[in-house]
Amino acid sequence: AARSAHPASACLPYDSPARQIHQSTPRALSIRTLLVLLVMAVWLPALAGFSLLARITYLREVADARHAVEQLGENIASSVERELDKRVFMATALSASSALAEQDWRRFHREASAALKGSGAWALLVDERMQLVNTVLPFDAHVARERPPGLPLLREGAAILFAAHGAATERPVLGAFVPDVQTSPVARNVGVVFELSAI
């Protein structure tokens, strides 16, 4: 008998398992598609890895910058604290001058000027209302002026005061103030003042 011109699958019923297998066989992928898939398989993991590395590097740089700022802040705070301690010590030493007990402001000006020479600081002597001595100026050039309102007289311990505009320099200053130990009750305060740029 002559062979049929149709393929064997054409003779199978439509729902035959053999026909279903034949129809579901995928077509071969083109070379271009394979190349695209290959490139994606290689580059996508590399891109993800690069992004992760960039993120890790960024976080490390942020952490390093934060640490540097914190370290700088600690260094500045430590430097300010040392300077203030020195100023408190100087003011305490000046408060023991016998010139205060004798109310000899000229001699106190001379002694304080000599004690603070080269330190970048100057001395103040104030009472409840007035600034009596300021060694940043020559004694004869100093004019007594009223203290800023609301600034109480210190009776004990030490106090650090800040002024945005120093009375004589018109620049920001810090001052360490202590009571005058030569009088009881306390009538005056001795201060050692310096500009922030001196730190």
C-alpha positions in Angstrom: 0.0 0.0 0.0 1.2 3.6 -0.7 2.4 5.7 2.3 0.3 8.6 3.3 1.6 12.1 2.3 0.6 13.5 5.6 2.8 13.3 8.7 1.9 10.7 11.3 0.7 13.3 13.7 -2.0 14.3 11.3 -3.6 10.9 11.7 -3.8 11.2 15.5 -6.9 12.3 17.2 -6.8 16.0 18.3 -6.7 15.2 22.0 -4.1 12.4 21.6 -1.2 12.7 24.1 1.3 12.3 21.2 -0.3 15.3 19.4 -0.2 17.4 22.6 3.5 16.7 23.1 4.2 17.5 19.5 2.4 20.8 19.7 3.9 22.0 23.1 7.6 21.5 22.0 9.2 25.1 22.2 10.8 26.6 19.3 14.6 27.1 19.3 15.7 30.5 20.6 17.4 32.8 18.1 21.1 33.6 18.5 20.2 37.3 19.2 17.9 36.3 22.1 20.6 33.9 23.5 23.2 36.7 23.4 20.8 39.1 25.2 20.1 36.6 27.9 23.8 35.9 28.2 24.6 39.5 28.6 21.9 40.0 31.2 23.1 36.9 33.1 26.6 38.3 33.3 26.0 42.0 33.7 23.0 42.1 36.0 24.8 40.5 38.9 27.8 42.7 38.3 25.6 45.8 38.3 23.9 44.7 41.5 27.3 44.0 43.1 28.6 47.5 42.0 25.5 49.2 43.4 26.0 47.3 46.7 29.7 48.2 46.8 28.8 51.9 46.2 26.3 51.9 48.9 28.7 50.3 51.4 31.4 52.8 50.4 29.0 55.7 50.9 27.9 54.5 54.3 31.5 54.1 55.4 32.4 57.6 54.2 29.4 59.0 56.1 30.4 57.2 59.2 34.0 58.4 58.9 32.8 62.0 58.4 30.5 61.8 61.4 33.4 60.4 63.5 35.7 63.2 62.3 33.1 65.9 63.3 32.6 64.3 66.7 36.3 64.1 67.3 36.7 67.8 66.2 33.9 68.7 68.6 35.5 66.8 71.5 38.9 68.5 70.8 37.3 71.9 70.7 35.4 71.3 73.9 38.5 70.0 75.6 40.5 73.0 74.4 37.9 75.5 75.6 37.7 73.7 79.0 41.5 73.9 79.5 41.5 77.6 78.6 38.6 78.3 81.0 40.3 76.4 83.8 43.5 78.5 83.3 41.4 81.7 83.3 39.6 80.7 86.5 43.0 80.0 88.1 44.4 83.4 87.0 41.3 85.2 88.3 41.5 83.4 91.6 45.2 84.4 92.0 44.4 88.0 91.2 41.6 88.1 93.7 44.1 87.6 96.5 45.9 90.9 95.7 46.3 93.2 98.7 45.6 96.1 96.3 42.0 95.1 96.4 41.8 95.3 100.1 43.4 98.8 99.9 41.2 99.8 97.0 44.3 100.8 95.1 43.0 100.3 91.6 46.1 101.6 89.9 48.3 99.1 91.6 45.8 96.3 90.9 45.9 97.3 87.2 49.7 97.2 87.2 49.8 93.8 88.9 47.1 92.2 86.8 48.7 93.6 83.6 52.0 92.0 84.5 50.5 88.7 85.5 48.5 88.3 82.3 51.2 89.7 79.9 51.5 87.4 76.8 48.5 85.3 77.8 46.1 86.9 75.3 43.8 87.8 78.3 43.1 90.9 80.3 41.6 91.5 83.8 38.4 93.2 84.9 37.4 94.4 88.3 33.7 95.1 88.8 31.3 95.9 91.6 27.5 95.5 91.6 27.1 98.5 89.3 30.3 99.5 87.7 33.4 98.2 85.8 36.2 99.7 87.9 39.3 98.4 86.1 39.9 97.0 82.6 43.5 96.2 81.9 43.0 96.0 78.1 43.2 99.8 78.3 45.9 102.0 80.1 44.7 102.8 83.6 44.4 106.5 82.9 42.5 105.9 79.7 39.9 103.7 81.4 36.5 105.3 82.1 34.3 103.5 84.7 31.2 102.3 83.0 28.0 100.6 84.2 27.8 96.8 84.1 25.3 95.2 81.8 21.8 95.0 83.4 20.8 91.7 84.9 24.4 90.6 85.6 24.5 89.6 89.3 27.5 90.0 91.5 29.1 86.6 92.2 29.2 85.7 95.9 31.0 82.3 95.7 32.5 79.8 93.3 33.4 80.8 89.8 31.3 81.7 86.7 32.0 81.7 83.0 30.3 84.6 81.2 29.9 85.2 77.4 29.5 88.6 75.7 28.8 89.0 72.0 30.5 92.4 72.1 33.2 93.0 74.6 33.0 96.4 76.3 36.5 97.5 75.1 37.1 95.3 72.0 33.5 95.1 70.5 34.3 91.4 69.7 32.9 88.2 71.3 34.6 87.4 74.5 34.5 84.8 77.4 35.3 85.7 80.9 36.0 83.7 84.1 34.8 85.6 87.2 35.5 84.9 90.9 34.6 86.9 94.1 37.1 89.3 95.5 38.2 87.4 98.6 39.6 90.6 100.2 36.2 91.8 101.4 33.4 90.3 103.4 30.7 90.4 102.4 31.8 90.2 98.8 31.7 93.6 97.2 33.5 93.1 93.9 34.3 90.4 91.3 37.6 89.8 89.5 37.4 88.6 85.9 39.9 87.3 83.4 38.6 87.8 79.9 39.8 86.6 76.5 38.6 86.6 72.9 37.3 83.3 71.4 40.1 83.5 68.7 42.6 82.9 71.5 41.5 79.3 71.9 
